[in-house]
């Protein structure tokens, strides 16, 4: 068994990062006793001093030097249950699976009664460049239990910890949710339960309650539950229709049979009833069906587009490798000044007052001089060879990332092709009327094309401005056209007296419209940069949706071709049969109506019979 916990306090300085890596990686403790069995770096060096430097480099590359520097997790094993070699192997496997996008330093300690692993996790995600975020249970639920690359949830880590323990035949303690869901109603049972939790005494009844909850989570029906209980837990389930109770039998003769109702009484938990289990199976079946529906081509395309964005980002980093090298050697000073210059340039473009613009321009020139000085100092201190070496390190780092991402995309293209093929092939197993199916598919293609045309008509600039200004652009436009309608009404009056009266009103309306136009222009000028960014986002989104629609159209056309070829094959076979029997032939012009010269038949009915006899499907 291994417990898993997060050390609450983590430093916000580079010195604190160095101290913690020194503590977990240094071979001897304060008394001079052997402390560290072995250390391994994930994405970084296995030596603690170099691992520290590698972590700093990742921070500098992503410009994430401020705030929390690391997170410290500990995995502790039950005394005497594992060897140091196995403990370290488990720790490395666990880290590779759960922290693959982070720099992690794994150190196995043997200085206490229980062997334990320390995980020092760098606070920056190598994949996204974002800071590590440990989400709460409530946020995890809000995210629909889907985490981004930079997010971790302790509940998931504890489950994975239990899984890897079970994989190596170690005892495991199911997560706290399961423990809390067991309610003890008498002192004797509570004493046994408490002893079992602390590993002081075994309770096969408690183990059974955990096993039932665990297996029920991944079962969709009674048959599957019984099979998994036997296969995974070596427990025989006697669940018969004509019997009121469900009984659990053990292969160990020292363990007595336990009824489900016994567990309900012992732990006062309504989950341990036949009805609750059946309800749970139905929920699982329903949820799994929804998951299958959601796992469609859109998921693959989204992931592919995300990977393409990452590749583009890494290529930009390679283009900026010289700057990244200077930033690393200047300990982030280069990027600090460079960011200030970018902000000043943005302020300059939005400034209206000439005097202020002149001052901003002077500030930009001063900052540029500072940047040039930093560059000159770096070459003086380190020399050009070191700068080139660091630049090559950065290029190599991101080239490797591009290579891995391209490999992921190759797999995704295979998944997309496989999805198309499966979708087209699945139509062969459907019993739907072929003409009806073709009609529905053609209608769907029309619908997809109509959406594509709708995308072409979108005023992207206005939509972007309206999004950025939170609806202000639309409100101004609406007000302008309401005034325009009012003006048209006033102009429609034909009487001379009425026209004279309305002239002043029309003039007033036009003044209001001029004011609205001016406000609209000011809005565009004020939000020029955010609107440009929003336009890029909208265009990317439209392109992604267009790509998805093209894929769906292609799939539908493929299915129509399959139906057409099956119909032609059927007609050919039918003609041969009719010729051999001396009957008529299928009338080509009336093929759609399923008519035969000399004999009438229903195409889909005949095809259905054929499917029953030979297993041929559309």
Secondary structure, 3 states (H helix, E strand, C coil): CEEEEEECCCCCCHHHHHHHHHHHHCCECCCCCECEEEEEEECCCCCHHHHHHHHHHHHHHCCCCCCCCEEEEEEEECCCCCCHHHHHHHHHHHHHHHCCCCCEEEEEECCCCCCEEEEEEECECCCCCCECEECCHHHHHHCCCCCCCCEECHHHHHHHHHHHHHHCCCCCCCCHHHHHCCCCCCHHHHHHHHHHHCCCCCCHHHHHHHHHHHHHHCCCCHHHHHHHHHHHHCEEEECCCCCCCCEEEECCCCCCCEEHHHHHHHHCCCCCCHHHHHHHHHHHHHHHHHHHHHCCHHHHHHHHHHHHHHHHHHHHHHHCHHHHHHHHHCCCHHHHHHHHHHHHHHHHHHCCCHHHHHHHHHHHHHHHHHHHHHHHHHHHHHHHHHHHHHHHHHHHHHHHHHHHHHHHHHHHHHHHHHHHHHHHHHHHHCCCCHHHHHHHHHHHHHHHHHHHHHHHCCCHHHHHHHHHCCCHHHHHHHHHHHHHHHHHHHHCCCCHHHHHHHHHHHHHHHHHHHHHHHHHHHHHHHCHHHHHHHHHHHHHHHHHHHHHHHHHHHHHHHHHHHHHHHHHHHHHHHHHHHHHHCCCCECCCCHHHCEECCEECCHHHHHHHHHHHHCCCC
